[in-house]
Amino acid sequence: MGAKAGDQIIVESEKVGKAPREGEILEVIESPLGIHYSVRWADGHETTFWPSAGSSRIVSARRSKPA
């Protein structure tokens, strides 16, 4: 299962004791160079993020079930 807009992304810090960075995926962008994401970080900034192996994890957004 791949990431979707609305999912959360958590990026682990490379420094011991530093908190991970969290944000909301706004867009999943596929290119010949790989998948990257447009992310709105918890501090409000928006960037394009290119994940590297093991640097991040995706948490699926909770989807409401139809009644």
Contacts in CASP RR format, 6 or more apart in sequence:
PFRMAT RR
TARGET T0000
AUTHOR 0000-0000-0000
METHOD contacts of the structure
MODEL  1
MGAKAGDQIIVESEKVGKAPREGEILEVIESPLGIHYSVRWADGHETTFW
PSAGSSRIVSARRSKPA
1 60 0 8 1.000
2 28 0 8 1.000
2 58 0 8 1.000
3 9 0 8 1.000
3 25 0 8 1.000
3 28 0 8 1.000
3 35 0 8 1.000
3 37 0 8 1.000
3 58 0 8 1.000
4 25 0 8 1.000
4 28 0 8 1.000
4 60 0 8 1.000
4 61 0 8 1.000
5 25 0 8 1.000
5 26 0 8 1.000
5 27 0 8 1.000
5 28 0 8 1.000
6 24 0 8 1.000
6 25 0 8 1.000
6 26 0 8 1.000
6 61 0 8 1.000
7 24 0 8 1.000
7 25 0 8 1.000
7 58 0 8 1.000
7 59 0 8 1.000
7 60 0 8 1.000
7 61 0 8 1.000
8 22 0 8 1.000
8 23 0 8 1.000
8 24 0 8 1.000
8 25 0 8 1.000
8 58 0 8 1.000
8 59 0 8 1.000
8 61 0 8 1.000
9 22 0 8 1.000
9 23 0 8 1.000
9 24 0 8 1.000
9 25 0 8 1.000
9 37 0 8 1.000
9 39 0 8 1.000
9 49 0 8 1.000
9 51 0 8 1.000
9 56 0 8 1.000
9 57 0 8 1.000
9 58 0 8 1.000
9 59 0 8 1.000
10 20 0 8 1.000
10 21 0 8 1.000
10 22 0 8 1.000
10 23 0 8 1.000
10 56 0 8 1.000
10 57 0 8 1.000
10 58 0 8 1.000
10 59 0 8 1.000
11 20 0 8 1.000
11 21 0 8 1.000
11 22 0 8 1.000
11 49 0 8 1.000
11 51 0 8 1.000
11 55 0 8 1.000
11 56 0 8 1.000
12 20 0 8 1.000
12 54 0 8 1.000
12 55 0 8 1.000
12 56 0 8 1.000
12 57 0 8 1.000
13 19 0 8 1.000
13 20 0 8 1.000
13 21 0 8 1.000
21 41 0 8 1.000
21 42 0 8 1.000
22 41 0 8 1.000
22 42 0 8 1.000
23 39 0 8 1.000
23 40 0 8 1.000
23 41 0 8 1.000
23 42 0 8 1.000
24 39 0 8 1.000
24 40 0 8 1.000
25 37 0 8 1.000
25 38 0 8 1.000
25 39 0 8 1.000
25 58 0 8 1.000
26 37 0 8 1.000
26 38 0 8 1.000
26 39 0 8 1.000
26 40 0 8 1.000
26 46 0 8 1.000
27 37 0 8 1.000
27 38 0 8 1.000
28 35 0 8 1.000
28 37 0 8 1.000
29 35 0 8 1.000
29 36 0 8 1.000
29 37 0 8 1.000
29 38 0 8 1.000
29 48 0 8 1.000
34 50 0 8 1.000
35 51 0 8 1.000
36 48 0 8 1.000
36 49 0 8 1.000
36 50 0 8 1.000
36 51 0 8 1.000
37 48 0 8 1.000
37 49 0 8 1.000
37 51 0 8 1.000
38 46 0 8 1.000
38 47 0 8 1.000
38 48 0 8 1.000
38 49 0 8 1.000
39 46 0 8 1.000
39 47 0 8 1.000
39 48 0 8 1.000
39 49 0 8 1.000
40 46 0 8 1.000
41 47 0 8 1.000
49 56 0 8 1.000
END
